[in-house]
Amino acid sequence: MGDQIRPLQPGEPAPAFALPAANFDGLVSLDSLRGRSFLIGFFRGLHCPFCRRQLGQLAGLQPTLRAAGVEILAVINTPVERARLYFRYQPTPVMLLCDPECRTHRAFGVPRVEFVPNGSSERPEWPSRTTMAQFGAARINPTGELPEALQPMEANVVLNARDGFELDEADHAILANHGTQLVGHFLVDATGIVGWVQIEARDGPNSLGIFPTAAQIIAAVGSLER
């Protein structure tokens, strides 16, 4: 049976968390952020090229959001040692937190997709449950970089090769254990209350890899300020 967790909704309190940072010293917790608004994105591991691209977009947004009093945090399900090695060569100003078991993803209610076993009478219900046939039929090209829309796993392979990104043992383990984790963005106000939520691919697998744009995030921050 797939996850039946429900994403947090605007007006609900953010759950407590404390995670190690890959590019800063120490732990970052909800308590340490009290009194500050923040945008927190929950991503798959570094093996996901679309997640890496979104991290780049968030880095570009950081000056604008900081000017509005909003910090940016990104949580990836890559072990902290692996993340530190990668970001030594690909630095980012975004506060990068590591949760290889996706516990914080779960606490915020970010879904992951599970596959209905062959021959099961269980009814597929995206995004918690899907069939291999439905996932296999999906075609994506969310950034427009591909010459044509490809099956999601094939798109990952093509873009990783283009980026020169080679998966190591840690990446393969995360992909095997959490490869169907979806991505979620949450805007939390200075009192710890969720003000805006965006969950990846709510309408089906053809929307995988589509994340909020800079304009959408800036608009959400403006709404939070009002």
C-alpha positions in Angstrom: 0.0 0.0 0.0 1.4 3.4 -0.9 1.8 6.3 1.4 -1.4 8.0 2.5 0.3 11.0 4.1 -1.2 14.4 3.5 0.9 17.4 2.7 0.7 20.2 5.3 -1.7 22.9 4.3 -1.6 26.7 4.7 -2.5 27.6 8.3 -1.0 24.5 9.8 2.2 24.5 12.0 5.5 23.3 10.5 6.7 20.2 12.4 9.9 20.3 14.5 13.1 19.2 12.7 16.8 19.3 13.2 19.1 18.3 10.3 22.8 18.5 9.6 23.9 21.1 7.1 26.1 20.1 4.1 27.6 23.6 3.5 27.4 25.2 6.9 28.5 24.0 10.4 26.1 22.3 12.7 22.4 21.5 12.8 19.6 23.6 11.5 16.3 23.2 13.4 12.8 24.7 13.4 13.6 26.3 16.7 16.8 28.0 15.3 14.6 29.6 12.6 11.9 31.0 15.0 11.3 34.6 14.2 12.3 34.3 10.6 10.2 33.3 7.6 11.7 30.6 5.3 11.1 28.7 2.1 12.0 25.0 2.6 12.2 22.7 -0.4 12.3 18.9 0.0 14.1 17.2 -2.9 15.3 13.9 -4.1 19.0 13.2 -3.8 21.8 14.6 -5.9 21.1 11.9 -8.5 18.1 13.9 -9.7 19.1 16.4 -12.4 15.8 18.3 -12.1 16.4 18.8 -8.3 19.9 20.1 -9.0 18.5 22.6 -11.4 15.9 23.8 -8.9 18.7 24.3 -6.4 20.4 26.5 -8.9 17.2 28.5 -9.3 16.8 28.9 -5.6 20.4 30.1 -5.3 19.6 32.8 -7.8 16.5 33.8 -5.8 18.3 34.1 -2.5 19.1 37.8 -2.7 15.5 38.7 -3.5 14.0 36.5 -0.8 16.5 37.7 1.8 15.6 41.3 1.0 12.0 40.3 1.8 13.1 38.6 5.1 12.8 35.0 3.9 15.6 32.4 4.2 15.9 29.5 1.8 16.6 26.0 2.9 16.8 22.9 0.7 16.6 19.3 2.1 18.0 16.5 0.0 17.9 12.8 0.8 21.7 12.4 0.1 24.0 11.5 3.0 25.8 14.5 4.4 29.3 13.2 3.5 28.4 12.7 -0.1 26.6 16.1 -0.3 29.6 17.9 1.3 31.9 16.4 -1.3 29.6 17.4 -4.2 29.1 21.0 -3.0 32.8 21.5 -2.4 33.0 21.6 -6.2 29.5 22.9 -6.9 29.0 25.5 -4.1 25.6 27.0 -3.4 24.6 29.9 -1.0 21.4 28.0 -0.2 21.4 26.4 3.2 21.5 22.7 2.3 20.3 20.1 4.8 20.6 16.4 4.5 17.9 13.8 5.4 18.9 10.5 3.7 15.9 8.7 5.2 13.4 11.3 4.1 11.9 11.6 7.6 11.4 15.3 7.3 9.9 14.9 3.9 7.3 12.6 5.6 6.8 15.0 8.5 5.8 17.8 6.1 3.7 15.3 4.1 5.6 15.2 0.9 4.3 12.1 -0.9 6.3 9.3 -2.5 4.9 7.1 -5.2 4.7 3.3 -4.7 3.9 0.8 -7.3 0.8 -1.5 -7.2 2.1 -5.1 -7.5 1.3 -6.9 -10.7 -2.0 -8.8 -10.4 -3.1 -6.7 -7.4 -6.7 -5.6 -7.1 -5.6 -2.4 -5.4 -6.7 0.7 -7.4 -4.0 3.0 -8.5 -4.4 6.5 -7.0 -1.7 9.0 -7.9 0.5 10.2 -6.3 0.5 7.6 -3.6 0.1 4.6 -5.9 0.6 3.9 -9.5 1.2 1.1 -11.9 4.4 0.3 -13.8 2.4 0.8 -17.0 1.3 4.3 -16.0 4.8 5.4 -14.9 6.3 3.8 -18.0 4.0 5.7 -20.3 4.9 9.1 -18.7 6.9 11.5 -20.9 8.6 14.6 -19.5 10.7 17.5 -20.6 10.1 20.0 -17.8 13.1 22.3 -18.5 12.9 22.1 -22.3 16.5 20.8 -22.5 15.7 17.5 -24.2 15.1 17.3 -27.9 11.8 15.4 -27.1 9.9 14.4 -24.0 11.3 11.2 -22.5 10.3 8.6 -19.9 11.3 10.1 -16.5 14.1 7.6 -15.8 15.5 8.0 -19.3 15.4 11.7 -18.9 17.4 11.5 -15.7 20.1 9.4 -17.5 20.4 11.7 -20.4 20.7 14.9 -18.3 23.1 13.3 -15.8 25.3 12.3 -18.7 25.0 15.9 -20.1 26.0 17.3 -16.7 28.9 14.9 -16.3 27.3 13.6 -13.1 28.2 10.1 -12.2 26.3 8.3 -9.5 28.4 6.8 -6.8 27.4 4.0 -4.3 25.6 6.4 -2.0 23.6 7.8 -4.9 22.6 4.4 -6.2 21.5 3.4 -2.7 19.3 6.5 -2.3 17.8 5.9 -5.8 17.0 2.3 -4.9 15.4 3.3 -1.6 13.8 6.6 -2.3 13.7 6.9 -6.1 10.0 7.7 -6.2 10.1 10.5 -3.6 8.3 13.6 -4.9 9.4 17.2 -4.3 7.6 19.7 -2.1 8.1 23.4 -1.4 6.7 25.1 1.7 6.7 28.7 2.7 6.7 29.1 6.5 6.1 32.4 8.3 8.1 33.8 11.3 5.7 32.1 13.7 6.2 28.7 12.2 2.9 28.5 10.3 2.8 27.2 6.7 1.6 29.9 4.3 2.0 28.3 0.9 2.6 24.8 -0.5 3.5 23.4 -3.8 3.8 19.6 -4.4 5.3 18.1 -7.5 3.2 16.3 -10.1 -0.1 16.5 -8.3 -1.9 15.9 -11.6 0.1 12.9 -12.7 3.5 11.6 -13.7 3.7 13.7 -16.9 4.3 16.7 -14.5 7.4 15.2 -12.8 10.2 17.6 -12.6 8.0 20.7 -12.9 8.7 22.9 -9.9 7.6 26.4 -8.9 9.1 29.2 -11.0 10.9 32.2 -9.5 7.8 34.3 -10.3 5.5 31.9 -8.4 7.8 31.9 -5.4 8.1 35.7 -5.3 4.3 36.0 -5.6 3.9 33.6 -2.7 6.3 35.6 -0.6 4.4 38.7 -1.4 1.2 37.1 -0.3 2.8 36.0 3.0 3.9 39.6 3.7 0.3 40.8 3.4 
